[in-house]
Amino acid sequence: MTRLIDAGAGDEEQAVEGALRPTNLGEFVGQSKVKSQLGLVLSAAKQRGAAADHVLLAGPPGLGKTTLAGIVAAELDVPLRITSGPAIQHAGDLAAVLSSLVPGEVLFLDEIHRMARAAEEMLYLAMEDFRVDVIVGKGAGATAIPLALSPFTLVGATTRAGALPGPLRDRFGFTAHLDFYSDDEILAVLERSARLLGLQMDPAGAAEISRRSRGTPRIANRLLRRVRDYAQVHGDGVVTEDAALAALTLFDVDHIGLDRLDRSVLRVLVESFNGGPVGVSTLAVAVGEESETVETVCEPFLVRCGLLARTSRGRVATAAAWAHLGITPPAGTPGHPDLFSG
C-alpha cells in the first residue's frame, strides 16, 4: 500500500481534494501521451524489480503533478515521501531525508526549482550513485565521509522547468510536460468528481463549469464544490446550469474563467498603464500580489486567451483585453486594435 507522509493534511478542503485524486494511471483523466510514456517506465521497472528512473513533471499549477507522484508510488507499490524545495534550505536537510528512505521509496520533491544550491549539488550524486558525501569538520581538517543510500525514485515537480540547472535536468530519466486540458477532458474530470461526491449534475451545469475552469482540473474541482454548496443552500442539491451561473457569478468567476485577480491585472494594465508595456513586478505591486503569483498563476492563462502579450519591454494588453473589460482603447496606445491587426 502507498503511504502518504504529509504534515499539512487535515484540513477538510484538502481532505476532499485528496479524495478526488486518482490513485492509478487508469483513473487519471487527460495527459494521454504522458500516461502512456510513464506507464511504460513504471512497467519496465516493476518487471526488473528495480527502482524506476527519476521523473521530472513540469507544467502550470493544478494539472496533476502531485497526483502523478502519488500514482508513481501506487503503481510501484512502494511508500511515498513528500517534501518541497523551499523546505530544503541546507544540504543537511536533504541528507536527513535521503538517508531515511527505504529501498525503492518514491521521494516527491515539489517546487524543486526552489531548492538551495548546496542541496542541489548534493542531489546530483544521490540521483546518480545513490550516495551522499557528508562533510565532517571545518577548514583544512574537514573530511568527506561517503554515505550509501537505498535505491530510490525521485519525482520532481516544477512550474518553471527553465529555472532548473542543466546538470539537474539531465539526471532525470523521464521528463513529462503537462499541458492544459481540453473542454472534453475537463468534463470527464467533473463527471468523475461528481460521482465520487455523490452529486447529481446535468450536462448544461457541467458544461458551464468546464468553460470557466481554465483547462485545469484543480480549478474545475474547486468550482464544482462551490456550485455544489450553492445548489445545496439555494436549491435541491442538483448541479444545474442555473446553479452554476449563479454560484460562479457570486464567486467572481466570469464566462471565460477569469477571477478577481486576473481582471485586476488586466484592469491595472489598461487603466493605470495605458495598455503597457509594463514589467511584471510593477504589475504585481499595483495589484498587491507577489511577482511569482502574477507570473505563474495569472499570466499563463491570460496569454493563452490572447488577452496579454509578453514582450521584451514588458507586458502588453491586447485588443481582446480592452474588449473583455468593455473599454475602448485610445488611438495610439499599445492596446489599440490597429496595432494588433494585419
TAVEN-V304779 format. One record per residue. RES is the residue in one small letter. SS is DSSP state (~ for helix, > for strand, _ for the rest). PSI is psi in whole degrees, -180 to 180 (none if undefined). NEAR is the number of other C-alpha atoms within 12 Angstrom. Layout:
RES&SS&PSI&NEAR ; RES&SS&PSI&NEAR
//
This chain:
m&_&148&15 ; t&_&135&22 ; r&_&121&19 ; l&>&124&27 ; i&>&101&18 ; d&_&106&20 ; a&_&-18&12 ; g&_&-5&15 ; a&_&158&16 ; g&_&-32&13 ; d&_&139&12 ; e&~&-42&11 ; e&~&-41&16 ; q&~&-36&18 ; a&~&-41&14 ; v&~&-44&21 ; e&~&-40&29 ; g&~&-37&26 ; a&~&-25&20 ; l&_&-9&32 ; r&_&132&32 ; p&_&150&29 ; t&_&-3&28 ; n&_&167&24 ; l&_&-30&32 ; g&_&-32&18 ; e&_&-18&21 ; f&_&126&33 ; v&_&138&35 ; g&_&-176&30 ; q&_&48&32 ; s&~&-42&22 ; k&~&-44&17 ; v&~&-41&29 ; k&~&-44&29 ; s&~&-45&17 ; q&~&-46&20 ; l&~&-39&36 ; g&~&-40&29 ; l&~&-45&20 ; v&~&-45&28 ; l&~&-40&36 ; s&~&-42&23 ; a&~&-41&18 ; a&~&-41&25 ; k&~&-41&22 ; q&~&-36&13 ; r&~&-17&13 ; g&_&31&16 ; a&_&166&23 ; a&_&141&36 ; a&_&158&37 ; d&_&154&35 ; h&_&144&41 ; v&>&132&42 ; l&>&125&41 ; l&>&119&42 ; a&>&143&37 ; g&_&170&32 ; p&_&162&33 ; p&_&147&34 ; g&_&8&31 ; l&_&-4&39 ; g&_&19&43 ; k&~&-47&40 ; t&~&-40&41 ; t&~&-44&35 ; l&~&-34&42 ; a&~&-43&45 ; g&~&-37&39 ; i&~&-38&35 ; v&~&-48&47 ; a&~&-41&38 ; a&~&-42&28 ; e&~&-34&33 ; l&~&-10&37 ; d&_&50&27 ; v&_&164&32 ; p&_&160&29 ; l&>&127&36 ; r&>&133&34 ; i&>&130&35 ; t&>&-174&34 ; s&>&159&30 ; g&~&-49&29 ; p&~&-23&20 ; a&~&-16&22 ; i&_&86&30 ; q&_&-14&20 ; h&_&156&22 ; a&~&-34&27 ; g&~&-35&24 ; d&~&-45&25 ; l&~&-42&36 ; a&~&-39&31 ; a&~&-41&19 ; v&~&-49&31 ; l&~&-39&41 ; s&~&-17&26 ; s&_&-1&21 ; l&_&142&29 ; v&_&159&20 ; p&_&130&25 ; g&_&-7&33 ; e&_&148&41 ; v&>&126&44 ; l&>&116&48 ; f&>&117&40 ; l&>&97&37 ; d&>&153&35 ; e&_&49&32 ; i&~&-25&40 ; h&~&-11&31 ; r&~&13&29 ; m&_&149&32 ; a&_&147&24 ; r&~&-41&22 ; a&~&-41&20 ; a&~&-37&32 ; e&~&-45&34 ; e&~&-33&26 ; m&~&-35&33 ; l&~&-31&40 ; y&~&-52&28 ; l&~&-39&25 ; a&~&-41&35 ; m&~&-36&35 ; e&~&-47&25 ; d&~&1&19 ; f&_&50&28 ; r&>&159&26 ; v&>&153&31 ; d&>&117&29 ; v&>&123&26 ; i&>&125&19 ; v&>&129&14 ; g&_&179&11 ; k&_&159&10 ; g&~&-144&9 ; a&~&-24&9 ; g&~&3&9 ; a&_&140&12 ; t&>&150&13 ; a&>&121&16 ; i&>&116&13 ; p&>&135&19 ; l&>&117&21 ; a&>&141&23 ; l&_&153&28 ; s&_&143&25 ; p&_&134&29 ; f&_&167&38 ; t&>&121&43 ; l&>&128&45 ; v&>&109&45 ; g&>&143&48 ; a&>&138&44 ; t&>&145&37 ; t&_&-4&34 ; r&_&77&28 ; a&~&-32&26 ; g&~&-17&15 ; a&~&-10&18 ; l&_&137&28 ; p&_&148&20 ; g&~&-45&15 ; p&~&-32&17 ; l&~&-46&32 ; r&~&-39&31 ; d&_&-17&19 ; r&_&-4&28 ; f&_&129&29 ; g&_&-24&26 ; f&>&127&26 ; t&>&127&30 ; a&>&132&35 ; h&>&115&30 ; l&_&134&32 ; d&_&162&29 ; f&_&152&30 ; y&_&151&30 ; s&_&167&25 ; d&~&-41&26 ; d&~&-39&23 ; e&~&-40&29 ; i&~&-39&36 ; l&~&-41&34 ; a&~&-39&27 ; v&~&-45&38 ; l&~&-41&45 ; e&~&-42&31 ; r&~&-45&28 ; s&~&-41&35 ; a&~&-40&33 ; r&~&-43&17 ; l&~&-32&20 ; l&~&-5&23 ; g&_&34&17 ; l&_&146&26 ; q&_&129&26 ; m&>&125&33 ; d&_&160&22 ; p&~&-38&22 ; a&~&-39&20 ; g&~&-43&33 ; a&~&-41&41 ; a&~&-39&32 ; e&~&-42&37 ; i&~&-42&51 ; s&~&-43&40 ; r&~&-26&35 ; r&_&13&37 ; s&_&2&39 ; r&_&25&43 ; g&_&25&39 ; t&_&117&40 ; p&~&-39&46 ; r&~&-43&33 ; i&~&-40&32 ; a&~&-45&42 ; n&~&-36&41 ; r&~&-44&33 ; l&~&-37&43 ; l&~&-41&49 ; r&~&-35&36 ; r&~&-38&29 ; v&~&-38&41 ; r&~&-46&38 ; d&~&-45&26 ; y&~&-45&28 ; a&~&-33&28 ; q&~&-41&20 ; v&~&-40&15 ; h&~&1&18 ; g&_&-150&19 ; d&_&13&18 ; g&_&-4&25 ; v&_&132&30 ; v&>&98&41 ; t&_&175&30 ; e&~&-42&27 ; d&~&-43&28 ; a&~&-42&34 ; a&~&-45&42 ; l&~&-47&33 ; a&~&-44&28 ; a&~&-44&33 ; l&~&-29&38 ; t&~&-43&25 ; l&~&-39&18 ; f&_&17&25 ; d&_&36&22 ; v&_&115&32 ; d&_&-174&28 ; h&_&-16&22 ; i&_&5&28 ; g&_&3&32 ; l&_&137&35 ; d&_&-171&27 ; r&~&-44&20 ; l&~&-42&29 ; d&~&-47&38 ; r&~&-33&32 ; s&~&-42&27 ; v&~&-47&44 ; l&~&-43&47 ; r&~&-41&30 ; v&~&-43&32 ; l&~&-41&39 ; v&~&-48&38 ; e&~&-37&26 ; s&~&-28&19 ; f&_&17&25 ; n&_&31&29 ; g&_&-3&40 ; g&>&-176&37 ; p&>&150&27 ; v&>&146&30 ; g&_&153&25 ; v&~&-34&34 ; s&~&-37&20 ; t&~&-42&25 ; l&~&-44&38 ; a&~&-44&29 ; v&~&-41&20 ; a&~&-31&24 ; v&~&2&25 ; g&_&34&17 ; e&_&168&22 ; e&_&149&19 ; s&~&-40&21 ; e&~&-35&21 ; t&~&-47&24 ; v&~&-41&31 ; e&~&-36&31 ; t&~&-24&24 ; v&~&-47&29 ; c&~&-51&35 ; e&~&-46&34 ; p&~&-41&30 ; f&~&-39&30 ; l&~&-40&34 ; v&~&-43&26 ; r&~&-33&20 ; c&_&-5&23 ; g&_&22&24 ; l&_&-18&35 ; l&>&140&39 ; a&>&137&33 ; r&>&119&23 ; t&>&171&17 ; s&_&-22&12 ; r&_&-10&13 ; g&>&-169&22 ; r&>&139&35 ; v&>&134&40 ; a&>&131&46 ; t&_&173&39 ; a&~&-34&34 ; a&~&-33&31 ; a&~&-45&39 ; w&~&-44&33 ; a&~&-40&20 ; h&~&-35&28 ; l&_&-5&26 ; g&_&31&15 ; i&_&136&22 ; t&_&123&22 ; p&_&137&30 ; p&_&147&18 ; a&_&136&14 ; g&_&-7&15 ; t&_&159&25 ; p&_&-24&33 ; g&_&4&37 ; h&_&135&26 ; p&~&-33&23 ; d&~&-31&15 ; l&~&-11&19 ; f&~&10&22 ; s&_&157&11 ; g&_&none&5
//
